[in-house]
Structure formats: C-alpha cells, structure tokens
Amino acid sequence: MAAVRRYGPAVLLALVGAAILRVSLFSELYLRYVQAGLRPYLVVSGAALVLLGAAVAVVTNRAGEEHGDGDGDDHGDGDDHGDTDGHGNGDGHAGHGHGPGGPRVAWFLTLPALALLLFPPPALGSYSAEREAAQRAARGVGTFPALPSGNPVDLTLGEFGSRAVYDSGRSLKGRTVRLTGFVTRGGDGTWYVTRLLVSCCAADATSAKAEVRGAQAPPVDTWVTVTGTWHPEGGLGSDAAWPPVVDARSVRQVPQPDSPYEKR
C-alpha cells in the first residue's frame, strides 16, 4: 500500500495525459469540446503530462531505493538498536519513512481522468441550446455578400439566421437552402434545426436555430439535414424575425458530424 501511495501523483499525471491524448491524437473526440485549431496544443499538453508522470515515477523510485539503502546501513549498526534508553521503538526506526503519498482519499482524483479516458462525454445538445436566454445584441441591418449560384446552397445555421434577420438585400429570397443541425423542440409544438456556435470551446457556446415547417419533427437531438426555402416573418432586425423560418421540402436524418459546432 505504501508503494501505491508513493506512486499516486505519477499515476494521476499519466492518466490525465493519456485521456487528453486519447481524445486529441488517437480520435476526433476533441472536436466535441474545442475548435479544431486547438488540437496541436492538446496533443503537446497530453504528451507532456505523460512524460512528467513517467519522470515523477522514476524520481520516486530512485528516492525509494536510496531510502532503502539508508535503512540497511542503520540496521547494520548494532549500537543503534542497543541504545534505546528504555524505549522499545527508539531511534533504530528513524529511517522508516512513509513517503509523500498523501491520504488515500486523494486516489479519488483519478476518477475524472479515468472517466474521460474510458467514457468521453458527448457534445452539447438540445439541453444546452434551450438554456440560452433569447438575448441578442443588435447587429444592425445591412447588405450581405451574394450567395453562391446554384440550388440548394449549403449554409450554416449562423449565416442563415443572420441573413434572414438582418440582410436588407434579401439574399435568401427565392433560394433553396440546406441546413444541418440537431433537433430541438419549442413549447408550442414547433421544432427547430439547431446548431451550437463556439469561439474557442464548448464553455462559450451559443445557439443558432431555424424553425422548420411543413415536416414532422424527428426525435430531439437527432441530427438532420433540412432542405427548403426561407419563410420571411417580421421586420428586419425585429424580435418577430427571430428565429427564422424555413419551409421544408425534405428532412433527412444524418450522422452527427465529427465537428458538431459552428465557428462563431
């Protein structure tokens, strides 16, 4: 048990590093939590933690061996054991330290690392989108660049919402769009195709969504691609224009993409 406690910090460092490497180097799971551009930093951090854990284990092992040699010398000197001054456990046991292992409860710190290593949490979904308050800074109405030619045109939920609410040039009018996201529900029976937007990582996520009309709602959190046309509602920049509406021509279930977030 003393050895287990002694190597605890090294094991914890190695577990955390291995968990980070698992989601960033050996899979695309890191995209559930951060933007793709942060992958190199995650890989370097994970490798550094694994190496640091190995270094701590080596130093701890050497310190234990040296400590053991010191105990051997103490036991070899009979005078040390003879001079106890009436105390049965006197100075002869001074060399027996227990190491800086810390309390056993500290091993509970390995549980989050093991959970991330074995069971990586999923990406944010409908619950996170519904929690966001409907407060949006006024962006101002203006013209947007022309959309690419051809129908349907693939748009992010963020761009579709911006053009629908703020574009004075009405660039979406008469165009067929294709939107991909997960399903969320409204309190009045409406449903939305939704995507979370991040700047850096999942912690700063906000939602973009479009109300879907003309098609039955799939189960919540199902990933779908909706093809349809913009249905104008409300004045430009007004609360009535949000969320934008799309009249669906088709709704197709799709797998969750490797990168479930849009860049804000």
C-alpha positions, 0 to 999 in steps of 0.5 A: 500500500505504501508503494501505491501511495508513493506512486499516486501523483505519477499515476494521476499525471499519466492518466490525465495525459493519456485521456487528453491524448486519447481524445486529441491524437488517437480520435476526433473526440476533441472536436466535441469540446474545442475548435479544431485549431486547438488540437496541436496544443492538446496533443503537446499538453497530453504528451507532456503530462505523460512524460512528467508522470513517467519522470515523477515515477522514476524520481520516486523510485530512485528516492525509494531505493536510496531510502532503502539503502539508508535503512540497511546501513542503520540496521547494520549498526548494532549500537543503534538498536542497543541504545534505546534508553528504555524505549522499545521503538527508539531511534533504530526506526528513524529511517522508516519513512512513509513517503509523500503519498498523501491520504488515500482519499486523494486516489479519488482524483483519478476518477475524472481522468479515468472517466474521460479516458474510458467514457468521453462525454458527448457534445452539447445538445438540445439541453444546452441550446434551450438554456440560452436566454433569447438575448441578442445584441443588435447587429444592425441591418445591412447588405450581405455578400451574394450567395453562391449560384446554384440550388440548394446552397449549403449554409450554416445555421449562423449565416442563415439566421443572420441573413434572414434577420438582418440582410436588407438585400434579401439574399435568401429570397427565392433560394433553396437552402440546406441546413444541418443541425440537431433537433430541438423542440419549442413549447408550442409544438414547433421544432427547430434545426439547431446548431451550437456556435463556439469561439474557442470551446464548448464553455462559450457556446451559443445557439443558432436555430431555424424553425422548420415547417411543413415536416414532422419533427424527428426525435430531439437531438437527432441530427438532420439535414433540412432542405427548403426555402426561407419563410420571411416573418417580421421586420428586419432586425425585429424580435418577430424575425427571430428565429427564422423560418424555413419551409421544408421540402425534405428532412433527412436524418444524418450522422452527427458530424465529427465537428458538431459546432459552428465557428462563431 
